Amino acid sequence: MGKKLLEIVRDKIRFKHYSYRTEQVYLGWAKRPKYSGFKSSAKDINSKGQRDS
């Protein structure tokens, strides 16, 4: 099974050597429905950033 969104975000933040506090803020944003949009995998999103029906 693939990684979940928060794991991917965390890995990218750590790769860029951002501070711990920045990591926490970004993860908080990713958890909010306003920023996460809908709960579906990245496979359901096409190249235009829209859900495939």
N, CA, C and O atoms as a Maestro MAE file, in Angstrom:
{
 s_m_m2io_version
 :::
 2.0.0
}

f_m_ct {
 s_m_title
 :::
 protein
 m_atom[212] {
  # First column is atom index #
  i_m_mmod_type
  r_m_x_coord
  r_m_y_coord
  r_m_z_coord
  i_m_residue_number
  s_m_chain_name
  s_m_pdb_residue_name
  s_m_pdb_atom_name
  i_m_atomic_number
  :::
  1 25 0.854 -1.180 0.000 1 A "MET " " N  " 7
  2 3 0.000 0.000 0.000 1 A "MET " " CA " 6
  3 2 0.898 1.242 0.000 1 A "MET " " C  " 6
  4 15 1.939 1.260 0.657 1 A "MET " " O  " 8
  5 25 0.498 2.251 -0.722 2 A "GLY " " N  " 7
  6 3 1.289 3.474 -0.843 2 A "GLY " " CA " 6
  7 2 1.246 4.320 0.410 2 A "GLY " " C  " 6
  8 15 0.472 4.067 1.333 2 A "GLY " " O  " 8
  9 25 2.085 5.316 0.421 3 A "LYS " " N  " 7
  10 3 2.137 6.224 1.564 3 A "LYS " " CA " 6
  11 2 0.926 7.142 1.571 3 A "LYS " " C  " 6
  12 15 0.359 7.457 0.524 3 A "LYS " " O  " 8
  13 25 0.545 7.559 2.752 4 A "LYS " " N  " 7
  14 3 -0.564 8.494 2.891 4 A "LYS " " CA " 6
  15 2 -0.046 9.916 2.716 4 A "LYS " " C  " 6
  16 15 1.156 10.172 2.785 4 A "LYS " " O  " 8
  17 25 -0.981 10.832 2.487 5 A "LEU " " N  " 7
  18 3 -0.634 12.222 2.201 5 A "LEU " " CA " 6
  19 2 0.288 12.818 3.268 5 A "LEU " " C  " 6
  20 15 1.298 13.435 2.929 5 A "LEU " " O  " 8
  21 25 -0.038 12.645 4.534 6 A "LEU " " N  " 7
  22 3 0.772 13.252 5.589 6 A "LEU " " CA " 6
  23 2 2.191 12.688 5.627 6 A "LEU " " C  " 6
  24 15 3.140 13.410 5.936 6 A "LEU " " O  " 8
  25 25 2.336 11.410 5.315 7 A "GLU " " N  " 7
  26 3 3.673 10.810 5.268 7 A "GLU " " CA " 6
  27 2 4.488 11.401 4.115 7 A "GLU " " C  " 6
  28 15 5.684 11.655 4.260 7 A "GLU " " O  " 8
  29 25 3.845 11.614 2.990 8 A "ILE " " N  " 7
  30 3 4.529 12.189 1.831 8 A "ILE " " CA " 6
  31 2 4.956 13.620 2.130 8 A "ILE " " C  " 6
  32 15 6.087 14.013 1.843 8 A "ILE " " O  " 8
  33 25 4.038 14.400 2.713 9 A "VAL " " N  " 7
  34 3 4.356 15.790 3.062 9 A "VAL " " CA " 6
  35 2 5.515 15.826 4.051 9 A "VAL " " C  " 6
  36 15 6.451 16.609 3.885 9 A "VAL " " O  " 8
  37 25 5.457 14.991 5.069 10 A "ARG " " N  " 7
  38 3 6.515 14.946 6.086 10 A "ARG " " CA " 6
  39 2 7.864 14.594 5.459 10 A "ARG " " C  " 6
  40 15 8.877 15.215 5.780 10 A "ARG " " O  " 8
  41 25 7.880 13.607 4.574 11 A "ASP " " N  " 7
  42 3 9.132 13.208 3.920 11 A "ASP " " CA " 6
  43 2 9.729 14.346 3.095 11 A "ASP " " C  " 6
  44 15 10.937 14.579 3.130 11 A "ASP " " O  " 8
  45 25 8.880 15.050 2.358 12 A "LYS " " N  " 7
  46 3 9.377 16.151 1.526 12 A "LYS " " CA " 6
  47 2 9.895 17.307 2.375 12 A "LYS " " C  " 6
  48 15 10.903 17.928 2.038 12 A "LYS " " O  " 8
  49 25 9.206 17.593 3.472 13 A "ILE " " N  " 7
  50 3 9.647 18.669 4.365 13 A "ILE " " CA " 6
  51 2 10.994 18.323 4.982 13 A "ILE " " C  " 6
  52 15 11.886 19.167 5.062 13 A "ILE " " O  " 8
  53 25 11.134 17.088 5.414 14 A "ARG " " N  " 7
  54 3 12.399 16.676 6.037 14 A "ARG " " CA " 6
  55 2 13.528 16.626 5.019 14 A "ARG " " C  " 6
  56 15 14.676 16.917 5.355 14 A "ARG " " O  " 8
  57 25 13.219 16.266 3.793 15 A "PHE " " N  " 7
  58 3 14.230 16.245 2.737 15 A "PHE " " CA " 6
  59 2 14.790 17.649 2.501 15 A "PHE " " C  " 6
  60 15 15.977 17.815 2.221 15 A "PHE " " O  " 8
  61 25 13.919 18.655 2.619 16 A "LYS " " N  " 7
  62 3 14.332 20.045 2.418 16 A "LYS " " CA " 6
  63 2 14.910 20.681 3.678 16 A "LYS " " C  " 6
  64 15 15.273 21.857 3.670 16 A "LYS " " O  " 8
  65 25 14.996 19.905 4.766 17 A "HIS " " N  " 7
  66 3 15.590 20.357 6.024 17 A "HIS " " CA " 6
  67 2 14.893 21.567 6.629 17 A "HIS " " C  " 6
  68 15 15.537 22.458 7.182 17 A "HIS " " O  " 8
  69 25 13.547 21.589 6.514 18 A "TYR " " N  " 7
  70 3 12.788 22.653 7.154 18 A "TYR " " CA " 6
  71 2 12.785 22.419 8.662 18 A "TYR " " C  " 6
  72 15 13.046 21.307 9.121 18 A "TYR " " O  " 8
  73 25 12.492 23.459 9.429 19 A "SER " " N  " 7
  74 3 12.479 23.342 10.892 19 A "SER " " CA " 6
  75 2 11.308 22.471 11.339 19 A "SER " " C  " 6
  76 15 10.352 22.254 10.595 19 A "SER " " O  " 8
  77 25 11.409 21.980 12.569 20 A "TYR " " N  " 7
  78 3 10.360 21.139 13.141 20 A "TYR " " CA " 6
  79 2 9.042 21.898 13.209 20 A "TYR " " C  " 6
  80 15 7.986 21.342 12.909 20 A "TYR " " O  " 8
  81 25 9.101 23.152 13.599 21 A "ARG " " N  " 7
  82 3 7.878 23.958 13.708 21 A "ARG " " CA " 6
  83 2 7.216 24.144 12.335 21 A "ARG " " C  " 6
  84 15 5.992 24.082 12.225 21 A "ARG " " O  " 8
  85 25 8.012 24.370 11.303 22 A "THR " " N  " 7
  86 3 7.475 24.506 9.954 22 A "THR " " CA " 6
  87 2 6.801 23.204 9.536 22 A "THR " " C  " 6
  88 15 5.733 23.219 8.924 22 A "THR " " O  " 8
  89 25 7.422 22.088 9.866 23 A "GLU " " N  " 7
  90 3 6.836 20.782 9.564 23 A "GLU " " CA " 6
  91 2 5.467 20.645 10.230 23 A "GLU " " C  " 6
  92 15 4.511 20.195 9.598 23 A "GLU " " O  " 8
  93 25 5.372 21.023 11.478 24 A "GLN " " N  " 7
  94 3 4.112 20.921 12.201 24 A "GLN " " CA " 6
  95 2 3.024 21.802 11.575 24 A "GLN " " C  " 6
  96 15 1.871 21.384 11.460 24 A "GLN " " O  " 8
  97 25 3.392 23.009 11.176 25 A "VAL " " N  " 7
  98 3 2.426 23.919 10.551 25 A "VAL " " CA " 6
  99 2 1.952 23.351 9.213 25 A "VAL " " C  " 6
  100 15 0.750 23.336 8.947 25 A "VAL " " O  " 8
  101 25 2.863 22.891 8.378 26 A "TYR " " N  " 7
  102 3 2.486 22.349 7.078 26 A "TYR " " CA " 6
  103 2 1.606 21.119 7.226 26 A "TYR " " C  " 6
  104 15 0.648 20.947 6.473 26 A "TYR " " O  " 8
  105 25 1.923 20.263 8.189 27 A "LEU " " N  " 7
  106 3 1.097 19.080 8.415 27 A "LEU " " CA " 6
  107 2 -0.286 19.473 8.923 27 A "LEU " " C  " 6
  108 15 -1.281 18.829 8.592 27 A "LEU " " O  " 8
  109 25 -0.344 20.529 9.726 28 A "GLY " " N  " 7
  110 3 -1.629 21.027 10.191 28 A "GLY " " CA " 6
  111 2 -2.478 21.523 9.040 28 A "GLY " " C  " 6
  112 15 -3.686 21.286 9.009 28 A "GLY " " O  " 8
  113 25 -1.861 22.207 8.098 29 A "TRP " " N  " 7
  114 3 -2.581 22.682 6.909 29 A "TRP " " CA " 6
  115 2 -3.108 21.497 6.102 29 A "TRP " " C  " 6
  116 15 -4.245 21.511 5.631 29 A "TRP " " O  " 8
  117 25 -2.272 20.476 5.951 30 A "ALA " " N  " 7
  118 3 -2.670 19.315 5.149 30 A "ALA " " CA " 6
  119 2 -3.826 18.553 5.791 30 A "ALA " " C  " 6
  120 15 -4.584 17.878 5.094 30 A "ALA " " O  " 8
  121 25 -3.966 18.652 7.096 31 A "LYS " " N  " 7
  122 3 -5.040 17.944 7.808 31 A "LYS " " CA " 6
  123 2 -6.378 18.651 7.685 31 A "LYS " " C  " 6
  124 15 -7.425 18.023 7.843 31 A "LYS " " O  " 8
  125 25 -6.361 19.945 7.407 32 A "ARG " " N  " 7
  126 3 -7.594 20.715 7.350 32 A "ARG " " CA " 6
  127 2 -8.334 20.435 6.048 32 A "ARG " " C  " 6
  128 15 -7.716 20.356 4.986 32 A "ARG " " O  " 8
  129 25 -9.652 20.284 6.124 33 A "PRO " " N  " 7
  130 3 -10.433 20.004 4.911 33 A "PRO " " CA " 6
  131 2 -10.300 21.084 3.842 33 A "PRO " " C  " 6
  132 15 -10.355 20.783 2.649 33 A "PRO " " O  " 8
  133 25 -10.126 22.339 4.258 34 A "LYS " " N  " 7
  134 3 -9.998 23.429 3.294 34 A "LYS " " CA " 6
  135 2 -8.809 23.194 2.365 34 A "LYS " " C  " 6
  136 15 -8.874 23.519 1.179 34 A "LYS " " O  " 8
  137 25 -7.727 22.631 2.898 35 A "TYR " " N  " 7
  138 3 -6.520 22.431 2.110 35 A "TYR " " CA " 6
  139 2 -6.453 21.053 1.469 35 A "TYR " " C  " 6
  140 15 -5.867 20.892 0.399 35 A "TYR " " O  " 8
  141 25 -7.048 20.059 2.117 36 A "SER " " N  " 7
  142 3 -6.964 18.720 1.562 36 A "SER " " CA " 6
  143 2 -8.044 18.463 0.521 36 A "SER " " C  " 6
  144 15 -7.942 17.509 -0.250 36 A "SER " " O  " 8
  145 25 -9.079 19.303 0.489 37 A "GLY " " N  " 7
  146 3 -10.106 19.189 -0.537 37 A "GLY " " CA " 6
  147 2 -11.044 18.032 -0.291 37 A "GLY " " C  " 6
  148 15 -12.079 18.189 0.357 37 A "GLY " " O  " 8
  149 25 -10.695 16.896 -0.793 38 A "PHE " " N  " 7
  150 3 -11.541 15.718 -0.636 38 A "PHE " " CA " 6
  151 2 -10.651 14.538 -0.301 38 A "PHE " " C  " 6
  152 15 -9.442 14.571 -0.531 38 A "PHE " " O  " 8
  153 25 -11.251 13.509 0.236 39 A "LYS " " N  " 7
  154 3 -10.459 12.350 0.625 39 A "LYS " " CA " 6
  155 2 -10.464 11.325 -0.500 39 A "LYS " " C  " 6
  156 15 -11.380 10.511 -0.615 39 A "LYS " " O  " 8
  157 25 -9.454 11.376 -1.305 40 A "SER " " N  " 7
  158 3 -9.259 10.388 -2.360 40 A "SER " " CA " 6
  159 2 -7.766 10.325 -2.643 40 A "SER " " C  " 6
  160 15 -7.009 11.219 -2.266 40 A "SER " " O  " 8
  161 25 -7.367 9.280 -3.297 41 A "SER " " N  " 7
  162 3 -5.946 9.109 -3.556 41 A "SER " " CA " 6
  163 2 -5.495 9.985 -4.720 41 A "SER " " C  " 6
  164 15 -6.315 10.502 -5.479 41 A "SER " " O  " 8
  165 25 -4.197 10.140 -4.846 42 A "ALA " " N  " 7
  166 3 -3.633 10.943 -5.924 42 A "ALA " " CA " 6
  167 2 -3.936 10.316 -7.287 42 A "ALA " " C  " 6
  168 15 -3.909 11.005 -8.307 42 A "ALA " " O  " 8
  169 25 -4.222 9.028 -7.306 43 A "LYS " " N  " 7
  170 3 -4.549 8.348 -8.555 43 A "LYS " " CA " 6
  171 2 -5.864 8.851 -9.146 43 A "LYS " " C  " 6
  172 15 -6.088 8.744 -10.351 43 A "LYS " " O  " 8
  173 25 -6.742 9.406 -8.285 44 A "ASP " " N  " 7
  174 3 -8.040 9.885 -8.734 44 A "ASP " " CA " 6
  175 2 -7.990 11.305 -9.295 44 A "ASP " " C  " 6
  176 15 -9.009 11.830 -9.744 44 A "ASP " " O  " 8
  177 25 -6.823 11.923 -9.271 45 A "ILE " " N  " 7
  178 3 -6.694 13.298 -9.728 45 A "ILE " " CA " 6
  179 2 -5.972 13.306 -11.073 45 A "ILE " " C  " 6
  180 15 -4.905 12.709 -11.214 45 A "ILE " " O  " 8
  181 25 -6.554 13.981 -12.053 46 A "ASN " " N  " 7
  182 3 -5.929 14.009 -13.374 46 A "ASN " " CA " 6
  183 2 -4.887 15.117 -13.446 46 A "ASN " " C  " 6
  184 15 -4.627 15.791 -12.450 46 A "ASN " " O  " 8
  185 25 -4.298 15.307 -14.604 47 A "SER " " N  " 7
  186 3 -3.202 16.260 -14.766 47 A "SER " " CA " 6
  187 2 -3.630 17.710 -14.556 47 A "SER " " C  " 6
  188 15 -2.784 18.571 -14.312 47 A "SER " " O  " 8
  189 25 -4.934 17.993 -14.646 48 A "LYS " " N  " 7
  190 3 -5.425 19.348 -14.422 48 A "LYS " " CA " 6
  191 2 -5.763 19.593 -12.958 48 A "LYS " " C  " 6
  192 15 -6.241 20.674 -12.612 48 A "LYS " " O  " 8
  193 25 -5.528 18.621 -12.098 49 A "GLY " " N  " 7
  194 3 -5.819 18.782 -10.683 49 A "GLY " " CA " 6
  195 2 -7.274 18.567 -10.344 49 A "GLY " " C  " 6
  196 15 -7.743 19.013 -9.297 49 A "GLY " " O  " 8
  197 25 -7.991 17.889 -11.218 50 A "GLN " " N  " 7
  198 3 -9.402 17.634 -10.996 50 A "GLN " " CA " 6
  199 2 -9.638 16.149 -10.771 50 A "GLN " " C  " 6
  200 15 -8.890 15.301 -11.258 50 A "GLN " " O  " 8
  201 25 -10.699 15.853 -10.021 51 A "ARG " " N  " 7
  202 3 -11.048 14.449 -9.782 51 A "ARG " " CA " 6
  203 2 -11.552 13.800 -11.058 51 A "ARG " " C  " 6
  204 15 -12.277 14.410 -11.845 51 A "ARG " " O  " 8
  205 25 -11.156 12.561 -11.242 52 A "ASP " " N  " 7
  206 3 -11.725 11.773 -12.328 52 A "ASP " " CA " 6
  207 2 -13.063 11.238 -11.846 52 A "ASP " " C  " 6
  208 15 -13.162 10.732 -10.729 52 A "ASP " " O  " 8
  209 25 -14.086 11.343 -12.671 53 A "SER " " N  " 7
  210 3 -15.427 10.895 -12.269 53 A "SER " " CA " 6
  211 2 -15.592 9.417 -12.465 53 A "SER " " C  " 6
  212 15 -16.658 8.872 -12.178 53 A "SER " " O  " 8
  :::
 }
 m_bond[211] {
  # First column is bond index #
  i_m_from
  i_m_to
  i_m_order
  :::
  1 1 2 1
  2 2 3 1
  3 3 4 2
  4 3 5 1
  5 5 6 1
  6 6 7 1
  7 7 8 2
  8 7 9 1
  9 9 10 1
  10 10 11 1
  11 11 12 2
  12 11 13 1
  13 13 14 1
  14 14 15 1
  15 15 16 2
  16 15 17 1
  17 17 18 1
  18 18 19 1
  19 19 20 2
  20 19 21 1
  21 21 22 1
  22 22 23 1
  23 23 24 2
  24 23 25 1
  25 25 26 1
  26 26 27 1
  27 27 28 2
  28 27 29 1
  29 29 30 1
  30 30 31 1
  31 31 32 2
  32 31 33 1
  33 33 34 1
  34 34 35 1
  35 35 36 2
  36 35 37 1
  37 37 38 1
  38 38 39 1
  39 39 40 2
  40 39 41 1
  41 41 42 1
  42 42 43 1
  43 43 44 2
  44 43 45 1
  45 45 46 1
  46 46 47 1
  47 47 48 2
  48 47 49 1
  49 49 50 1
  50 50 51 1
  51 51 52 2
  52 51 53 1
  53 53 54 1
  54 54 55 1
  55 55 56 2
  56 55 57 1
  57 57 58 1
  58 58 59 1
  59 59 60 2
  60 59 61 1
  61 61 62 1
  62 62 63 1
  63 63 64 2
  64 63 65 1
  65 65 66 1
  66 66 67 1
  67 67 68 2
  68 67 69 1
  69 69 70 1
  70 70 71 1
  71 71 72 2
  72 71 73 1
  73 73 74 1
  74 74 75 1
  75 75 76 2
  76 75 77 1
  77 77 78 1
  78 78 79 1
  79 79 80 2
  80 79 81 1
  81 81 82 1
  82 82 83 1
  83 83 84 2
  84 83 85 1
  85 85 86 1
  86 86 87 1
  87 87 88 2
  88 87 89 1
  89 89 90 1
  90 90 91 1
  91 91 92 2
  92 91 93 1
  93 93 94 1
  94 94 95 1
  95 95 96 2
  96 95 97 1
  97 97 98 1
  98 98 99 1
  99 99 100 2
  100 99 101 1
  101 101 102 1
  102 102 103 1
  103 103 104 2
  104 103 105 1
  105 105 106 1
  106 106 107 1
  107 107 108 2
  108 107 109 1
  109 109 110 1
  110 110 111 1
  111 111 112 2
  112 111 113 1
  113 113 114 1
  114 114 115 1
  115 115 116 2
  116 115 117 1
  117 117 118 1
  118 118 119 1
  119 119 120 2
  120 119 121 1
  121 121 122 1
  122 122 123 1
  123 123 124 2
  124 123 125 1
  125 125 126 1
  126 126 127 1
  127 127 128 2
  128 127 129 1
  129 129 130 1
  130 130 131 1
  131 131 132 2
  132 131 133 1
  133 133 134 1
  134 134 135 1
  135 135 136 2
  136 135 137 1
  137 137 138 1
  138 138 139 1
  139 139 140 2
  140 139 141 1
  141 141 142 1
  142 142 143 1
  143 143 144 2
  144 143 145 1
  145 145 146 1
  146 146 147 1
  147 147 148 2
  148 147 149 1
  149 149 150 1
  150 150 151 1
  151 151 152 2
  152 151 153 1
  153 153 154 1
  154 154 155 1
  155 155 156 2
  156 155 157 1
  157 157 158 1
  158 158 159 1
  159 159 160 2
  160 159 161 1
  161 161 162 1
  162 162 163 1
  163 163 164 2
  164 163 165 1
  165 165 166 1
  166 166 167 1
  167 167 168 2
  168 167 169 1
  169 169 170 1
  170 170 171 1
  171 171 172 2
  172 171 173 1
  173 173 174 1
  174 174 175 1
  175 175 176 2
  176 175 177 1
  177 177 178 1
  178 178 179 1
  179 179 180 2
  180 179 181 1
  181 181 182 1
  182 182 183 1
  183 183 184 2
  184 183 185 1
  185 185 186 1
  186 186 187 1
  187 187 188 2
  188 187 189 1
  189 189 190 1
  190 190 191 1
  191 191 192 2
  192 191 193 1
  193 193 194 1
  194 194 195 1
  195 195 196 2
  196 195 197 1
  197 197 198 1
  198 198 199 1
  199 199 200 2
  200 199 201 1
  201 201 202 1
  202 202 203 1
  203 203 204 2
  204 203 205 1
  205 205 206 1
  206 206 207 1
  207 207 208 2
  208 207 209 1
  209 209 210 1
  210 210 211 1
  211 211 212 2
  :::
 }
}
